[in-house]
Amino acid sequence: MDVADKKRLLREMLFARRFEERCYEAYVERKIGGFLHLYPGEEACVHGVMEAARPGFDYVITGYRDHVHAMKCGADPRKVMAELYGKETGSSKGRGGSMHIFDVEHRFMGGYALVGGPFPLAAGMAKAVQMKGGEEIVICFLGDAANNQGTFHESLNMAALWKLPVLYVCENNLYGIGTRIDRSTAIVDQYKRVCGYGIPSAQEDGQDVEKVYAAARIAVEHVRSRQGPYFLELLTYRYRGHSMSDSNAYRPKEEERMWSKRDPIIMLRDRLIEAGELTREDFQDMDTEILDYIEDEIIAYAESSPEPKPEELERYVLAENDPWVHGGRH
């Protein structure tokens, strides 16, 4: 990874952080409703992995903490914000909201609210790719708590049996809502849990985007060369509560302070400064530019976009095309 790539990744991660922080503000302002799960602290995970993959070509699926994943795949951040605002110009026409960002054009196959739901969907997409003989791979991001669902074991068993081109990425932020991983999971190191299926796996520092990228290159190459699935665990930490309704009172303050010292954005920034490739003034200018863009372009777009029309409530609902429904045979 050369200096230009590192600077670009720094900007992308900083943009993701500011975007999410602005979502927080809009939620407090009651401009975003429903559930909202934010990503600050985990930026190095998706950026490092997708840097090793082919965004817009490979298929990506994840859980409900999904805004940044969609944008890294190429989704228009204006449409992502409009979706959060529930507007017609949103990525899901305002019908999905925060937990259901979707962008077929860039092969971001959605965020899903059902914990563990993406595991079998990723396996199904990988099976389709395999049958068509494509070069794509499927990347499934999920948190550590999802691994306690039965779908985790069922899907990995089939993925291994059929040698499916799927990369499972566990963003292990140590908590399933408010329950710490060592209180809910017998094997804390998640990468060890796939040994029963003969799937190669690795664990890496999810706060260091360069280390994530290096580990992801190995994982992606394994999957793309059709050697079967791979499981990559990234040790990370979310700086906000599980969702906006989470008071975050259950986490020790010392633990939070420790992880704040390993902020993925600050780590990369300081590394570039120490190497003489960036100044603090450069970083501040970058930050100002990003904040202005978010306010002047993204927020302005979302706020000026039209609301969905009440008379189109059932539009885009799959059942509307079902002859059994319209024929009175339901």
VEXDREN-2710 file (C-alpha; in Angstrom, 1 decimal):
% VEXDREN-2710
k/r/px/py/pz
1/MET/0.0/0.0/0.0
2/ASP/1.6/3.2/-1.1
3/VAL/1.4/6.7/0.5
4/ALA/-1.4/7.8/-1.9
5/ASP/-3.5/4.8/-0.9
6/LYS/-2.9/5.5/2.8
7/LYS/-4.0/9.1/2.4
8/ARG/-7.0/8.1/0.4
9/LEU/-8.0/5.5/3.1
10/LEU/-7.5/8.1/5.8
11/ARG/-9.9/10.4/4.0
12/GLU/-12.4/7.7/3.5
13/MET/-12.3/6.6/7.1
14/LEU/-12.6/10.2/8.3
15/PHE/-15.5/10.8/6.0
16/ALA/-17.2/7.7/7.4
17/ARG/-16.7/8.9/10.9
18/ARG/-18.1/12.4/10.2
19/PHE/-21.0/10.9/8.2
20/GLU/-21.9/8.7/11.2
21/GLU/-21.6/11.6/13.6
22/ARG/-23.8/13.7/11.5
23/CYS/-26.4/10.8/11.5
24/TYR/-26.3/11.0/15.3
25/GLU/-27.0/14.7/15.2
26/ALA/-29.9/14.2/12.7
27/TYR/-31.4/11.5/14.9
28/VAL/-31.3/13.8/18.0
29/GLU/-32.9/16.5/15.8
30/ARG/-35.7/13.9/15.0
31/LYS/-34.9/14.0/11.3
32/ILE/-34.0/10.4/11.4
33/GLY/-36.4/7.9/13.0
34/GLY/-36.5/4.2/13.8
35/PHE/-33.4/2.3/14.8
36/LEU/-29.9/3.7/14.2
37/HIS/-26.7/1.7/14.7
38/LEU/-23.5/3.7/14.2
39/TYR/-20.0/2.5/13.1
40/PRO/-17.4/4.9/14.7
41/GLY/-14.4/3.0/15.9
42/GLU/-14.7/0.2/13.4
43/GLU/-13.8/2.0/10.2
44/ALA/-10.6/0.1/9.5
45/CYS/-12.5/-3.2/9.2
46/VAL/-14.6/-2.6/6.1
47/HIS/-12.1/-0.2/4.5
48/GLY/-9.2/-2.6/4.9
49/VAL/-11.2/-5.6/3.7
50/MET/-12.7/-3.9/0.7
51/GLU/-9.4/-2.4/-0.3
52/ALA/-8.2/-6.0/-0.8
53/ALA/-11.4/-6.9/-2.7
54/ARG/-13.1/-5.4/-5.7
55/PRO/-15.8/-3.0/-4.6
56/GLY/-18.7/-2.9/-7.0
57/PHE/-17.7/-6.2/-8.5
58/ASP/-17.7/-8.5/-5.5
59/TYR/-21.0/-9.0/-3.6
60/VAL/-21.2/-7.7/-0.1
61/ILE/-23.8/-8.3/2.6
62/THR/-23.9/-7.3/6.3
63/GLY/-26.1/-6.8/9.3
64/TYR/-27.8/-3.6/10.4
65/ARG/-24.7/-1.5/11.1
66/ASP/-24.5/-1.0/7.4
67/HIS/-24.1/2.6/6.2
68/VAL/-20.3/2.6/5.8
69/HIS/-20.2/-0.7/4.1
70/ALA/-22.7/0.5/1.4
71/MET/-20.6/3.6/0.8
72/LYS/-17.3/1.7/0.6
73/CYS/-19.0/-0.5/-2.1
74/GLY/-19.8/2.7/-4.1
75/ALA/-23.2/3.7/-2.9
76/ASP/-23.9/7.4/-3.2
77/PRO/-23.7/8.9/0.3
78/ARG/-26.5/11.3/-0.6
79/LYS/-28.8/8.5/-1.3
80/VAL/-27.7/6.7/1.9
81/MET/-28.5/9.8/4.0
82/ALA/-31.8/10.3/2.1
83/GLU/-32.7/6.7/3.0
84/LEU/-32.0/7.4/6.7
85/TYR/-34.3/10.4/6.4
86/GLY/-37.0/8.2/4.9
87/LYS/-37.1/10.1/1.6
88/GLU/-38.1/8.9/-1.9
89/THR/-34.6/9.5/-3.2
90/GLY/-33.1/7.1/-0.7
91/SER/-31.3/3.9/-1.7
92/SER/-34.4/1.9/-0.8
93/LYS/-36.9/4.6/-1.8
94/GLY/-37.2/5.6/1.9
95/ARG/-38.9/2.3/2.7
96/GLY/-36.0/0.6/4.5
97/GLY/-34.3/3.2/6.7
98/SER/-31.0/2.7/8.5
99/MET/-31.0/-1.1/8.8
100/HIS/-31.9/-1.8/5.2
101/ILE/-29.5/0.1/2.9
102/PHE/-29.4/-1.6/-0.5
103/ASP/-27.6/-0.9/-3.7
104/VAL/-27.8/-3.6/-6.4
105/GLU/-25.8/-1.4/-8.9
106/HIS/-22.7/-1.6/-6.7
107/ARG/-23.5/-5.1/-5.5
108/PHE/-24.2/-4.1/-2.0
109/MET/-26.8/-6.7/-1.3
110/GLY/-28.2/-5.1/1.9
111/GLY/-28.1/-4.7/5.6
112/TYR/-30.4/-7.0/7.5
113/ALA/-32.1/-6.6/10.9
114/LEU/-32.3/-10.3/11.7
115/VAL/-29.1/-11.3/13.6
116/GLY/-27.4/-14.1/11.7
117/GLY/-29.7/-13.7/8.7
118/PRO/-26.9/-12.8/6.2
119/PHE/-25.0/-16.0/6.7
120/PRO/-27.3/-18.3/4.6
121/LEU/-27.9/-15.4/2.1
122/ALA/-24.2/-15.1/1.5
123/ALA/-23.9/-18.8/1.0
124/GLY/-26.8/-18.7/-1.5
125/MET/-25.2/-15.9/-3.5
126/ALA/-21.9/-17.7/-3.4
127/LYS/-23.6/-20.8/-4.7
128/ALA/-25.1/-18.8/-7.6
129/VAL/-21.7/-17.3/-8.5
130/GLN/-20.2/-20.8/-8.4
131/MET/-22.9/-22.2/-10.7
132/LYS/-22.5/-19.4/-13.2
133/GLY/-18.7/-19.7/-13.2
134/GLY/-18.1/-16.1/-12.3
135/GLU/-15.0/-14.5/-10.8
136/GLU/-16.8/-12.7/-8.1
137/ILE/-16.6/-13.5/-4.4
138/VAL/-19.2/-12.9/-1.7
139/ILE/-18.1/-11.0/1.5
140/CYS/-20.3/-11.4/4.5
141/PHE/-19.7/-8.9/7.4
142/LEU/-21.2/-9.7/10.8
143/GLY/-20.6/-9.0/14.5
144/ASP/-19.4/-11.5/17.0
145/ALA/-22.8/-12.0/18.7
146/ALA/-24.3/-13.3/15.4
147/ASN/-22.0/-16.3/15.5
148/ASN/-24.1/-17.8/18.3
149/GLN/-27.0/-18.2/15.9
150/GLY/-27.6/-21.6/14.3
151/THR/-27.4/-20.1/10.8
152/PHE/-23.7/-19.5/11.5
153/HIS/-22.9/-23.2/11.8
154/GLU/-25.4/-24.4/9.2
155/SER/-24.1/-21.9/6.6
156/LEU/-20.4/-22.5/7.3
157/ASN/-20.9/-26.3/7.1
158/MET/-22.5/-26.0/3.6
159/ALA/-20.0/-23.4/2.5
160/ALA/-17.2/-25.8/3.4
161/LEU/-18.9/-28.8/1.9
162/TRP/-19.5/-27.0/-1.5
163/LYS/-16.3/-25.0/-1.4
164/LEU/-18.3/-21.8/-1.9
165/PRO/-16.5/-18.5/-2.8
166/VAL/-17.5/-16.7/0.3
167/LEU/-15.4/-14.7/2.8
168/TYR/-16.9/-14.4/6.3
169/VAL/-15.7/-11.3/8.2
170/CYS/-16.4/-11.1/11.9
171/GLU/-16.2/-7.5/13.2
172/ASN/-15.6/-8.5/16.8
173/ASN/-16.5/-5.4/18.9
174/LEU/-16.7/-7.5/22.1
175/TYR/-20.4/-6.8/22.8
176/GLY/-23.7/-8.2/21.7
177/ILE/-25.9/-5.2/22.5
178/GLY/-25.0/-4.9/26.2
179/THR/-23.6/-8.4/26.8
180/ARG/-19.8/-8.8/26.8
181/ILE/-18.6/-11.7/24.7
182/ASP/-17.0/-13.6/27.5
183/ARG/-20.4/-13.8/29.3
184/SER/-22.2/-15.2/26.2
185/THR/-19.7/-17.2/24.2
186/ALA/-17.7/-20.2/25.3
187/ILE/-14.9/-19.7/22.7
188/VAL/-14.0/-16.0/22.8
189/ASP/-11.6/-16.2/19.8
190/GLN/-14.1/-16.4/17.0
191/TYR/-11.7/-17.6/14.4
192/LYS/-11.2/-20.8/16.3
193/ARG/-14.9/-21.7/16.0
194/VAL/-14.7/-22.6/12.3
195/CYS/-12.0/-25.4/12.7
196/GLY/-14.8/-28.0/12.9
197/TYR/-15.7/-27.2/9.3
198/GLY/-12.1/-27.3/8.0
199/ILE/-12.3/-23.6/7.0
200/PRO/-9.0/-21.6/7.1
201/SER/-9.2/-18.6/9.4
202/ALA/-7.2/-15.8/10.9
203/GLN/-7.5/-13.1/13.6
204/GLU/-6.2/-9.6/13.1
205/ASP/-6.1/-6.2/14.7
206/GLY/-9.2/-4.5/13.4
207/GLN/-8.0/-1.0/14.5
208/ASP/-5.1/-1.0/12.1
209/VAL/-6.2/-0.6/8.5
210/GLU/-2.9/-1.7/7.1
211/LYS/-2.9/-4.9/9.1
212/VAL/-6.6/-5.5/8.1
213/TYR/-5.6/-5.0/4.4
214/ALA/-2.7/-7.4/4.7
215/ALA/-4.8/-10.1/6.3
216/ALA/-7.7/-9.5/3.9
217/ARG/-5.4/-9.9/0.8
218/ILE/-4.6/-13.4/2.0
219/ALA/-8.3/-14.2/2.6
220/VAL/-9.5/-12.7/-0.6
221/GLU/-6.9/-14.5/-2.7
222/HIS/-7.8/-17.8/-1.1
223/VAL/-11.5/-17.4/-1.9
224/ARG/-11.1/-15.9/-5.3
225/SER/-8.8/-18.8/-6.3
226/ARG/-11.7/-21.1/-5.6
227/GLN/-10.1/-22.9/-2.7
228/GLY/-13.3/-22.5/-0.7
229/PRO/-14.5/-20.2/2.1
230/TYR/-12.4/-18.3/4.6
231/PHE/-13.1/-16.7/8.0
232/LEU/-11.4/-13.5/9.1
233/GLU/-11.9/-12.2/12.6
234/LEU/-11.1/-8.5/13.2
235/LEU/-10.8/-7.3/16.8
236/THR/-12.4/-3.9/17.0
237/TYR/-14.5/-1.6/19.2
238/ARG/-17.5/0.6/18.7
239/TYR/-17.2/4.0/20.3
240/ARG/-21.0/4.5/20.7
241/GLY/-23.6/2.3/22.2
242/HIS/-25.2/-0.6/20.3
243/SER/-27.9/1.8/19.0
244/MET/-29.3/5.2/19.8
245/SER/-31.4/3.7/22.5
246/ASP/-28.3/2.3/24.3
247/SER/-27.1/4.3/27.3
248/ASN/-23.7/2.5/27.1
249/ALA/-23.7/2.3/30.9
250/TYR/-22.5/-1.3/31.0
251/ARG/-19.0/-0.8/29.6
252/PRO/-16.1/0.0/32.0
253/LYS/-14.7/3.5/31.5
254/GLU/-11.1/2.2/31.6
255/GLU/-11.9/-0.2/28.7
256/GLU/-13.4/2.7/26.7
257/ARG/-10.3/4.9/27.4
258/MET/-8.0/2.0/26.4
259/TRP/-9.7/1.5/23.0
260/SER/-10.0/5.3/22.4
261/LYS/-6.2/5.3/22.3
262/ARG/-6.3/2.9/19.4
263/ASP/-8.6/5.0/17.2
264/PRO/-8.1/3.6/13.6
265/ILE/-8.2/7.1/12.1
266/ILE/-5.7/8.7/14.6
267/MET/-3.4/5.7/14.3
268/LEU/-3.1/6.1/10.5
269/ARG/-2.9/9.9/10.7
270/ASP/-0.1/9.8/13.2
271/ARG/1.8/7.2/11.2
272/LEU/1.7/9.4/8.1
273/ILE/2.7/12.5/10.1
274/GLU/5.7/10.6/11.7
275/ALA/6.7/9.5/8.2
276/GLY/6.6/13.1/7.0
277/GLU/3.9/12.4/4.5
278/LEU/1.2/14.5/6.2
279/THR/0.9/17.5/8.5
280/ARG/-1.7/18.3/11.1
281/GLU/-2.7/21.2/9.0
282/ASP/-3.3/18.9/6.0
283/PHE/-5.5/16.7/8.3
284/GLN/-7.4/19.7/9.6
285/ASP/-8.0/20.9/6.0
286/MET/-9.2/17.5/5.0
287/ASP/-11.6/17.4/8.0
288/THR/-13.0/20.8/7.2
289/GLU/-13.6/19.9/3.6
290/ILE/-15.4/16.7/4.6
291/LEU/-17.6/18.5/7.1
292/ASP/-18.5/21.1/4.5
293/TYR/-19.3/18.5/1.9
294/ILE/-21.5/16.5/4.3
295/GLU/-23.5/19.6/5.2
296/ASP/-23.7/21.4/1.9
297/GLU/-24.2/18.3/-0.3
298/ILE/-25.4/15.3/1.6
299/ILE/-27.6/16.8/4.3
300/ALA/-29.0/19.4/1.9
301/TYR/-29.9/16.6/-0.6
302/ALA/-31.6/14.6/2.1
303/GLU/-33.6/17.5/3.5
304/SER/-34.7/18.8/0.1
305/SER/-35.7/15.4/-1.2
306/PRO/-39.5/14.6/-1.4
307/GLU/-41.3/12.3/1.0
308/PRO/-42.7/9.0/-0.3
309/LYS/-46.4/9.5/-1.4
310/PRO/-48.9/7.9/0.9
311/GLU/-50.8/6.5/-2.0
312/GLU/-47.7/4.5/-3.1
313/LEU/-47.4/2.8/0.3
314/GLU/-47.6/-0.7/-1.3
315/ARG/-45.2/0.1/-4.2
316/TYR/-42.0/-2.0/-4.2
317/VAL/-43.7/-4.6/-2.0
318/LEU/-43.1/-8.0/-3.6
319/ALA/-46.7/-9.2/-2.9
320/GLU/-48.2/-6.6/-5.2
321/ASN/-47.1/-8.7/-8.2
322/ASP/-48.4/-12.0/-6.7
323/PRO/-51.4/-13.2/-8.8
324/TRP/-52.7/-15.2/-5.8
325/VAL/-53.1/-11.9/-3.9
326/HIS/-54.7/-9.9/-6.7
327/GLY/-56.8/-12.8/-7.9
328/GLY/-58.5/-13.1/-4.5
329/ARG/-56.9/-16.4/-3.8
330/HIS/-54.9/-15.4/-0.7
END
